[in-house]
Amino acid sequence: MNFVVEPSPLKNGTVRVPGDKSISHRALILGAIAEGKTTVHGFLDGEDCLASLAALQSMGVRFDRPSATHLVIEGVGAAGLQAPAGVLDMGNSGTAMRLFAGLLAGQTFSSQLTGDASLSKRPMNRVIKPLTMMGAQIQSDDGKPPLIIDGQKLNGVVYSMPVASAQVKSAILLAGLCADGEVVVLESAVTRDHTERMLGAMGVKLSVGETQIIMHGGQQLQATDIQVPADLSSAAFVILAAILSSDAEVTITDVGVNPTRTGVIEILKAMGADIAIQNVRLFGEEPVADLTVRSSSLQGIDVDPAKASLAIDEFPVLFIAAACAEGKTAFSGIGELRIKESDRIAAMAEGLRALSVAVDETEDGAVIHGGKLYGGKVRSHGDHRIAMAFAVAGSVAEWAVHIADTDAVGTSFPGFTECMQSLGIDIVCEQRSGADQSS
């Protein structure tokens, strides 16, 4: 499918976006290896998380689904997973690929992880290296999927991560649950801590410092009830739409505001965005709030690279915000974006130029010269966040914006078009033409 978005004013309103993808993945995996029944409310019923669910089912884990967003997981315990009959397909999910690598490294059977064409191009050496140091045996295609994992008895490790990555950290901790000895992870920068919070909620004892996690291996998880917050990464598109609109006020309810995730809010507020965080409370170990966003005039800034790890998934939103700001905005320290679902720096620069925005691209960032967005055709490169960011841009462009290849939006934000339409944005899905499919 393609998106076609016409310039359209936003209406005032209140919405709730789907559940947090990162937390949903972790709830599935940790609930599967816990003792007892784990209940999950607010589960993200998106393609990425459903791939994780299917993989766990193929290893003998039973799920009851009273509704699309409500799960009951019959935990099999730390040693209860069974050898899958076939290859485990992670779809488009780098999170699932890396977390399952950690989960499976210490099992008593062999397994193979694969994914779609996009995932098969993504580097996995950063997770293979620490797992190998723990005793894992993993074969890859020159550091890329598929991964063939021969389960082994694992040992503890002290690992200093050269690049900040919550996925790698989580893979090490998952492997550490099966390891003898102590696992110590040293981070180069703060990353999202959903795994540590959920492990603690399930009875695992671990010591968490600002950039250090220590956990003893061999601990057993106990089932619990998990309430998944609305995903801030998805809420960011609604936030952007409200900020850029001429006269609107939108409230997004139950949004996860874990401090390791709120970089996008901090950066937008530094640019002049009017975002109020209200009714702060806890869903289990995770802080949530209602966000009220009002139309705002943005100013270009030099974005602090130290905030990169706190907003790593939201830079497509920030690039669009920068394109609509007065003056120039400089991003640096975001080279990690080049190895996401697409090269997000290059893809955003290409798309913004197609809409007549000047962009100076660098190896680890970009300088965006704010101004007026014109209409045109952009490519999403099969990347869900690129597609949604340009869809919001289309609502304030001078004329229609066409975004090609938007099927992947369902991996993280099922119901995206309906959510945008409910707020007044003129967005429609069109079937790709033969020319689009071959481009």
N, C-alpha and C positions, 0 to 999 in steps of 0.2 A: 504493500500500500504506500501511497504518497499522502502527505498533508498539503492542503491548500488553505492558507489563512489570509483573510481580508482584514484591512484596518477596521477596528471595532472598539467602541468604548466598553470599559469594564463596569459591571453593575456591583453595587454593594451586596455583600452576602456573607454567609458563614458556610464553610465546607470542612470536611475531614478527608484527608488523603489516605491512601492505603498504608498498611503496617510497614514497619521498618524492615528492610530486606536483610541487613546485617544481623539483626536480632532474630529474625525468623529462621535464617540458616542455622544459627547457633542453637536455637531452641530445639530444632529437629535433631541435630547431631547429639547434643548433650542429653536431651530427653531419651534418645534411643539407647544410650549406654548407661542410663541411670537405673537404679532399683525402684520399681514401682511405676505408677501411672503419672505422667506429666500432662497437665492440661494447658493448652495454649489458646489464648483469645487474641484476636486481632492479627492473626497470621496473614502474611502477604501471599495471596493466591496468584502469584505471578510465575512466569515460566521458569525463572532461575530457581526459585525455591521449590517448585514442583519437581524439578530435576533432582534436587537433593532428596526430596521425599521418596521419589521412585527408586533412587539408588539404595536408600536404607530399607525399603520394602524388599528389594531383591536380596538383601542380606538378612532377611528373616524378621525384621521389625514390623509390628502390626500397628496400624493407625485406625482410629475411628474418627470420622469427620461429620459431626452433626450439622456443620455448615461449611461453606468455603473458607471461612476465616476462623473456625473453631475446630481444634484438633485435640484428640486424646491419644497420647503415645504410650504404648505398652513397652516400657523399658526392658531391655534384655540383660542389663548389667555390663560391666567392663569387659567380660570375656564371652559375651553371648552372641556376638555377631557371627553369621555363617558365611561361608565362601559363596560369592555370587555365581550364578550359572553363566553369566556373560559379562560383556564389557559394561562398565558404569559410565553412562553418558551424562556429563556435566552441562551440556548445552552451551550457553554463552557465558557461564558464570566462572570468572576467575576466583571469586571467593570460595565457591564450592570446590573447585579443583585443588586449591591450596589447603583448605581445611580437611578435605577428605584424604589428601596425601598424609597429613599428620595423623589422622584417625586410623588409617590403614597400615601405616608403617610398622606398628607394633602388634599386628594381629598374627594369628597362627596360619593364615592362608595367603595365597597370592591373589592379586587383583589388577585390573587395568582401568585407568581413567582416561576418557577421551572427551572431546567436545566438538563444537561446530567449527566452521572454517576460521572464524575470528579468534576463538579461544585457542585453536591449534597454532596460532602465530605468536602467542604470548609467552614471555620468558618464565621458566619455572626453576632456573638454577638457584635463585635466591631462597627457595624453600627446600630444594634438593640438598643443598650444601649442609645446612644445620641438621637435617634429618639423617644424612649420611654420617655426620659426626656422632650421632647417637647410636649408630649401628644399622641404620636402615639400608636396604638394597633396592635402589630405584633406577630403572632404565628409562631413557627418554630419547626423543628425536633431536639430538644436538641441543639439549636444554629446553625443548618445547614438547607439548603433548603430542602423542599419548604418553602417559606414564605407566610403566609396568612395575608394580610394587610387590616384592617378595617379602612377606611379613617376617619380622625377626624379633628376637628379644632385644630390647633397647636399654641403653644406659643414660644416665643423666648427662647434662652438658652445661657449660657456661658459654653463652653465645652473645657476642656483641654485634648487633645488626648494623651493617654498613649503610643501609637505607631504611628509613622509618617505614614500617609496614605492619598494620594490624593483622593482615592475613598471615604473614610469616610468623609473627609472634603467636598467633592463635594456633597455627599448625604445630609449633614447637610445644605449646602447652598441652594440646591434645595428644601428641605423641608421648609427652611426659607422664600422662596418666597411666601409661603402660610401662614406664621405665623404672629401672632400679636406680636409686640415688636421687640427687637433687638437680632440678632444672633451674637455671638462672638465665634470664633474658635481659640484656642491656640494650636500651633503645637510644638512638641518636636524637630523637625528638618525640614528643608526646603523640601517641596515636590512639584511636578509639579503643575503649577498654571494655566493650560489651562482654568479651569472653571472660575476663577476670571477674566482672560483676556477677555473671550468671554462674560461674563455677562456685563463687562464694555463697550464692543463694542456694546451691545444691549441696552445700556442706563441705566443699573442698577448702582446706586451709592453705592460704598462700599469702605471702608478704608482698604488698604492692607499694612501691615508691614512685616518685615522679617519673623516673626513667628506668626503673629496675623492678623485675618481678621474680620472686623466688617461690618455687613449689616443690614439695617432696613427691616423688612418684608413688604409684601404687594406691592412690586414694580412690575411694568409692563414692560415686555420686548418688544422691537421694532425690527422688522425684519431687517436683514442686509445681505450683501453679504459676504460669507466666502470662502477663498482660503485655502485649507488644504495643509500644507507642506508634503513633503515626510517624512516617518517615520524613525527617527533616530534609533529606535530599530530594524527595518528591515535593514537599511543601515549598522548597526553594523556587520552583517554577511559578507557583501561585503568588508567592511573595514578590517575585520579579514582575509579574503581570500587574499586581496592585501598585507597586512603586512607579512603574512606567506610565500607568493610565493617568488621564488628565484630572480626574476627580472621583476617587473611589476609596472605600474603606472595606477591607475584607478581613474576617477572622478565620483562622485555621485552628481547629481544636485538637487537643490531645497530642501535640507534637513533641517528640523526644528532644530534649534540650540538654542531653549529656554534654558536659563541658569539653569533652574531646571531639565534639562534632559541630560546635557552634561558630566556627570560624567564619562561615558565610554570613551569619547575622552581624558579627563584629565588623567585618569588612564593609558590608553594605551600610551599616550605621556610620562608619567612618567616612563614607562617601556622601552622607546626608540623608539616608533612608530613615523614615519614620516607622519604626518597628517596636511595638510594645509587647513585652513578655509578661503575661498575666496568669494568675491562678496556678502558680508553680506547685507541684505535688509529686508524689512518687508512684510509679507502677512497679512494684517490687523494689528492685535496686536501681531502677532507671528514672531520672527526673523527667517530668513532662510539664508542658504548659500550653496555654492558648496564646496564639500570636495574632495581634491585631496590627494590620499593615495599612498605611495610608499613602496616597499618591505623594511623591516627593521629587524635588529637583536634586539631581546627583552632581557631584563634583569629582573630577579626576584626581586620583591620589597615587602615590607610590605604595603599593601593597607590601606590607611587611612579610618577607619570605618565611619568617618563623611561624606564620599562621598557615603555611601551605598544608601541613599534615592535618590541620583542623578543618580544612575545607576542600580536601583533595578531590571529592566527587562533584563539587559544586562550581568548579571553575568555568564550565560552559555558561552557567547563569551569570557569573561575574564578568565574563567577556562581553555578554550582551549588555549588562549594566554599564560597563565601561564605554561601550559604543554609543550609549545614549546619554552619557555624562558630558558636562562641560569641561573642556580641556583634555589632557591626556592622562591615561592610567598606565602605570608600569607594573608588570608582573614579573617576578623572578623566583628562582628556586622551585620551579614546578616541572622540572624535567621528567618527573614520574608520569606526567600526563601523556608522554609520548609512547607509553607501553600499556595504555588502557585498552578498552574495546576498539579504539582507533588511536591514531596519533592525534590527541585532542587539541594540541596547540596548532598543528598544521591544519586540521579540519576546521577549527573555529576561525583561523586566519583566512582560509580559503573562502568560507561562507560569508564572513564579514566583508571581504573585498567584493564578493558578488553583489552585496547590498550597498556598495559604494562607500565603505568605511575603510580608512587608511590604517594598516596594521604593519608594524615593524617586528618581524619574528626573530627571536633569538633561540639559542640552543635550549635554554632552560626557562623560556618565558616569552613575553611579547610586550610591546608598547602599542596601545590602542588610542587612536586620536578620535575623541568623541565628536559626535555631530548628528546628522540626520540619517536615519535608515531609509533607504529606498527599497523598492520591491525587486523581485528577481527569483532566480532558481538557485537553490543550494543543495548540496549533497550531505546526507547524514553519515555516509560511510558505514551504514548499518549499526550506528552507535545510538542507543536510546537517549542518552543525555544530550547529544548534539541535536537530535531531532526535536526534542521537547524545547530546548533553548531557542532554536530558530522559530518554532511555532509561536512562542511568546513574542519574539521579535516581530513576527508578522502582524501582531495585533496593533503595533504602533508604527509600522512602516508607512511609507507614502502610498504604496499600492501593494497588491497581493504578493505574498511570498509562497513559493512552491518548495516543499522539502521532499526530496526523493528518499525512498527506501526506509520507511518508518516502522516496519513490522516489529523491530526489537523493542519498541516502547512497552510492549506487554511484559517484558522481562522484569520491569521494576514498577511500572505505574499502570496496571490495568484500569481502564476507565478514564484515562487521561483526557481524551477528547470530550467525553461527557462532562467531566469536571470543568473543563475550560468553557464549554458551551453553557453550562449552568450559570457562569459568571458573565455571560454575554459575548464571549469571543467567538467570532465567525470562523470556525475551523471545521473542515470536512475531510473525510478520507476518500481518496480516489484510487481505483485499481491502477497499478503501474501499467504503462503501455509497453509494447515489445521493445521500443527504443530505450525506455527507462531501464528495463531489465538487463539490457546488454551493455549499458554504460558503466 
